[in-house]
């Protein structure tokens, strides 16, 4: 998927993990949920799968017919 990002090995999951850790460092967030539509829905499922220690739950509004991966 996604041409340039894939070709340049952009680490979206790593970026989101770092962002969650940064926000949690302030001590005001205890749970994080992922939500997305279309490709964002697939990303929400991917985050729930790959970042289960960081993501409390995920939901897709519209997305793939099937499971990740």
Protein Blocks (a to p, Z undefined) as FASTA:
>chain_A
ZZlmmmnopafklmmmmmmmmmmmnopafbdcdddehjlmmmmmmmmmmmmmmmgbdcdf
bdcedddZZ
